Amino acid sequence: MRLPVMWRHDWVTSCSLTGLLFLAGCADTEVPGMPVPVSNNAVAVIGDDDGDGFEFYSFLGLGEGKTWRDISNRAFRYDSRAKAWMEIEAVPGSPRLAGTAIGVNGAVYVMGGYTVAEDGSEKSDPGVYRFDPGSQSWSELSAMPVPVDDSVSLAYRGRYIYLVSGWHDTDNVDKVQVYDTVTDTWQAVTPYPGTPVFGHAGGMAGERMVICDGVKVVPPEEEGGRRSFEASPECWLGTVSASDVTVIEWEPLEHHPGPALYRMAAVGTKTGGPRVLFAGGSDNPYNYDGTGYDGEPSTPVATVFSFDLETLEWRRHEDLETPVMDLRGLLESRDGFFMLGGMTADQTVTNRVQVYTLHPTSQ
């Protein structure tokens, strides 16, 4: 049985500029645009727990040329105290995109992604790397048992990282894998019960996660035909067992109103009560250059919504100021929720840093 959900409406504010970004009604905090335009980049945030500042990170991704030559393993860090971006040592390994990054206990972990060769062939990368902000150095860790890209990464208890579904070389997988940052080990987890997908989005608040949408593989209608890729309008609520991090109880949710979306930004948050917040994306799934699998150019949406984990309701929020797609994460600091880079109108790869501020409900 699908969990019953309802729509409520909250009031929010968003504002952004390509050069400087002003927060929460254009307040006194400024964040410069990223040093280079980049899309499909893995992003993470650390710090801000003691109010002494935070750091944003951007890794890997696609440059403005949008060809295989424009895929990168460059890395950038923004320091809120210095109010400046700087380039840091590149992520080890080959240039790739659709990786995932997440901050855990003061360090940043970068996982997976895929490479694209000149002939267009793609390969999922198994690499897992830890960036130490103190020493400004990288460490190679235990590789993923099943390499995935376009997956969802979620942090749990300041120690574990879940990877939910995603693409593995030639097809989607239903696997959920959990990495222990203390022991540098991997374990298999209760599989994802929905249709296996890539380019989906999700977040985690406490012991609960919400996973939505993405792209499924549709088998050919006749023998010898070509398979196709379609949006998957599914949302699932997962609850991690209190006694075993490898056990997740999954429950289907009614799908959020509107079409399924591809490569949204999402994050679990306690702002306004525990919820998972989703922003942007596209309703036309596409290849990495922004051209839809249907041959039509994809366009970004400005949609923002959340799933309230207390009331089990979908909540609609004010749209983004600038529609954006091709995102790998939504970053939260005390100043709001941030989207770094992505594609705006006409599949334009941007250096824009866009903020979204979620205010208390006004219902």
TORDO-434577 format. One record per residue (C-alpha): residue in one letter; x, z, y. Coordinates in steps of 0.5 Angstrom, whole numbers, plus 500, padded with zeros to 3 digits. Each point is the difference from the previous one (the first is absolute). Layout:
# residues N
REC  code  east   up  north
REC     a     X    Z      Y
...
***
This chain:
# residues 363
REC  code  east   up  north
REC     m   500  500    500
REC     r   502  498    507
REC     l   501  506    505
REC     p   495  499    505
REC     v   502  499    507
REC     m   498  499    507
REC     w   502  497    507
REC     r   501  505    506
REC     h   503  498    506
REC     d   506  503    504
REC     w   503  499    507
REC     v   507  498    500
REC     t   505  497    505
REC     s   506  495    499
REC     c   504  496    505
REC     s   507  496    499
REC     l   504  495    504
REC     t   506  496    497
REC     g   505  503    504
REC     l   498  507    501
REC     l   495  504    497
REC     f   496  506    503
REC     l   496  505    496
REC     a   494  503    500
REC     g   497  497    506
REC     c   506  498    502
REC     a   503  506    501
REC     d   507  502    501
REC     t   504  498    494
REC     e   503  494    499
REC     v   502  496    494
REC     p   504  493    501
REC     g   498  494    496
REC     m   505  499    494
REC     p   506  497    501
REC     v   498  493    496
REC     p   493  498    498
REC     v   499  501    492
REC     s   494  500    496
REC     n   499  503    493
REC     n   505  505    501
REC     a   500  507    496
REC     v   499  505    505
REC     a   501  508    500
REC     v   500  506    505
REC     i   504  507    499
REC     g   500  506    505
REC     d   495  503    504
REC     d   498  506    496
REC     d   503  504    505
REC     g   498  496    506
REC     d   508  499    502
REC     g   499  492    499
REC     f   499  495    495
REC     e   503  494    497
REC     f   497  493    498
REC     y   504  495    495
REC     s   499  493    499
REC     f   503  497    494
REC     l   500  493    497
REC     g   495  494    502
REC     l   499  494    502
REC     g   502  497    507
REC     e   497  495    505
REC     g   502  494    496
REC     k   495  502    494
REC     t   505  496    495
REC     w   504  503    494
REC     r   506  499    505
REC     d   496  505    505
REC     i   500  506    494
REC     s   504  506    502
REC     n   503  506    498
REC     r   501  503    507
REC     a   498  507    502
REC     f   499  503    506
REC     r   498  507    503
REC     y   496  503    506
REC     d   502  507    502
REC     s   495  503    504
REC     r   505  505    504
REC     a   504  494    502
REC     k   494  495    501
REC     a   504  495    497
REC     w   501  495    494
REC     m   506  499    497
REC     e   502  495    494
REC     i   503  504    494
REC     e   504  498    493
REC     a   496  495    497
REC     v   496  502    493
REC     p   504  499    494
REC     g   499  494    496
REC     s   497  493    502
REC     p   495  498    506
REC     r   493  501    498
REC     l   493  502    502
REC     a   494  504    498
REC     g   504  506    498
REC     t   498  507    501
REC     a   503  505    504
REC     i   498  508    501
REC     g   503  506    503
REC     v   500  506    495
REC     n   504  507    502
REC     g   504  497    506
REC     a   502  494    496
REC     v   498  493    500
REC     y   499  496    493
REC     v   499  492    500
REC     m   497  497    493
REC     g   499  493    498
REC     g   498  494    503
REC     y   501  493    498
REC     t   506  494    501
REC     v   498  493    502
REC     a   505  495    498
REC     e   500  493    503
REC     d   496  497    495
REC     g   495  505    501
REC     s   501  504    494
REC     e   498  507    501
REC     k   503  506    496
REC     s   498  508    500
REC     d   506  504    502
REC     p   501  507    496
REC     g   504  503    505
REC     v   499  507    503
REC     y   504  503    506
REC     r   501  506    504
REC     f   502  500    507
REC     d   503  507    503
REC     p   498  500    507
REC     g   506  505    501
REC     s   506  496    497
REC     q   496  494    502
REC     s   502  497    493
REC     w   496  497    494
REC     s   500  503    492
REC     e   498  496    495
REC     l   495  503    495
REC     s   497  499    493
REC     a   496  493    500
REC     m   493  500    499
REC     p   498  499    493
REC     v   495  494    502
REC     p   503  497    506
REC     v   494  499    505
REC     d   499  497    507
REC     d   494  500    504
REC     s   498  507    497
REC     v   498  506    504
REC     s   504  506    500
REC     l   498  507    501
REC     a   504  507    501
REC     y   497  506    497
REC     r   502  507    501
REC     g   507  498    504
REC     r   503  498    493
REC     y   496  495    496
REC     i   499  492    502
REC     y   494  497    497
REC     l   500  492    499
REC     v   493  497    499
REC     s   499  493    497
REC     g   504  494    503
REC     w   503  494    498
REC     h   505  499    494
REC     d   504  494    500
REC     t   494  495    498
REC     d   494  505    500
REC     n   496  506    502
REC     v   501  506    496
REC     d   496  506    500
REC     k   505  505    499
REC     v   501  506    504
REC     q   507  503    500
REC     v   503  507    503
REC     y   507  501    503
REC     d   503  507    500
REC     t   504  500    506
REC     v   503  507    497
REC     t   502  498    493
REC     d   501  492    502
REC     t   495  498    494
REC     w   494  496    499
REC     q   494  501    496
REC     a   494  496    498
REC     v   493  503    503
REC     t   493  499    498
REC     p   499  492    502
REC     y   496  497    506
REC     p   493  499    497
REC     g   498  495    505
REC     t   502  492    499
REC     p   507  500    501
REC     v   502  498    507
REC     f   506  498    505
REC     g   500  501    508
REC     h   495  506    499
REC     a   500  506    504
REC     g   499  508    500
REC     g   502  507    502
REC     m   500  507    497
REC     a   498  506    503
REC     g   501  506    496
REC     e   499  499    493
REC     r   495  494    501
REC     m   502  492    501
REC     v   496  495    502
REC     i   502  493    498
REC     c   496  493    503
REC     d   500  493    499
REC     g   506  495    499
REC     v   500  494    496
REC     k   498  498    493
REC     v   502  495    495
REC     v   494  495    498
REC     p   502  497    493
REC     p   499  492    500
REC     e   493  498    499
REC     e   502  495    494
REC     e   506  500    496
REC     g   506  497    503
REC     g   497  501    507
REC     r   504  504    506
REC     r   498  507    501
REC     s   498  503    507
REC     f   500  506    505
REC     e   494  503    503
REC     a   499  506    504
REC     s   498  506    495
REC     p   494  504    504
REC     e   502  507    496
REC     c   501  507    502
REC     w   502  506    496
REC     l   501  507    501
REC     g   506  504    496
REC     t   501  507    499
REC     v   506  503    497
REC     s   500  505    495
REC     a   502  507    503
REC     s   505  501    493
REC     d   502  493    499
REC     v   502  495    505
REC     t   500  494    495
REC     v   492  501    499
REC     i   495  497    505
REC     e   493  501    500
REC     w   497  493    503
REC     e   493  499    503
REC     p   497  494    502
REC     l   498  500    508
REC     e   495  495    503
REC     h   504  495    503
REC     h   500  501    508
REC     p   496  495    504
REC     g   503  493    501
REC     p   504  496    496
REC     a   506  502    496
REC     l   506  500    504
REC     y   508  498    499
REC     r   506  504    502
REC     m   496  505    504
REC     a   504  506    503
REC     a   498  506    497
REC     v   502  508    500
REC     g   497  506    498
REC     t   499  505    505
REC     k   497  507    502
REC     t   498  498    507
REC     g   493  501    501
REC     g   500  503    493
REC     p   503  497    494
REC     r   499  493    499
REC     v   503  493    499
REC     l   501  495    506
REC     f   500  493    499
REC     a   502  495    506
REC     g   500  492    501
REC     g   502  495    494
REC     s   497  493    499
REC     d   493  498    496
REC     n   504  494    498
REC     p   505  502    495
REC     y   507  496    501
REC     n   507  498    498
REC     y   505  503    503
REC     d   500  495    506
REC     g   493  502    502
REC     t   497  494    497
REC     g   494  501    496
REC     y   500  499    492
REC     d   494  496    502
REC     g   505  495    505
REC     e   497  503    506
REC     p   504  504    505
REC     s   498  507    500
REC     t   498  505    506
REC     p   501  507    501
REC     v   494  505    501
REC     a   499  506    504
REC     t   496  504    496
REC     v   502  508    499
REC     f   496  504    495
REC     s   501  506    496
REC     f   498  504    494
REC     d   498  507    502
REC     l   502  504    494
REC     e   496  506    502
REC     t   493  497    500
REC     l   502  494    496
REC     e   498  495    505
REC     w   503  494    503
REC     r   500  500    508
REC     r   501  495    505
REC     h   505  500    505
REC     e   501  496    507
REC     d   504  494    498
REC     l   507  499    502
REC     e   502  497    506
REC     t   504  494    497
REC     p   498  498    493
REC     v   506  500    495
REC     m   501  498    493
REC     d   506  500    495
REC     l   501  508    501
REC     r   504  504    495
REC     g   497  507    502
REC     l   497  504    506
REC     l   505  505    503
REC     e   497  507    503
REC     s   504  504    505
REC     r   497  505    505
REC     d   499  495    504
REC     g   495  496    496
REC     f   500  494    494
REC     f   505  495    501
REC     m   501  493    497
REC     l   507  496    501
REC     g   500  493    500
REC     g   496  496    496
REC     m   496  493    501
REC     t   496  499    506
REC     a   495  494    502
REC     d   503  493    498
REC     q   504  504    494
REC     t   505  502    506
REC     v   505  505    497
REC     t   501  505    505
REC     n   504  506    503
REC     r   494  503    502
REC     v   499  508    499
REC     q   493  501    501
REC     v   497  507    500
REC     y   493  503    498
REC     t   498  507    502
REC     l   494  503    496
REC     h   496  505    504
REC     p   495  505    497
REC     t   493  497    498
REC     s   495  500    506
REC     q   494  499    495
***
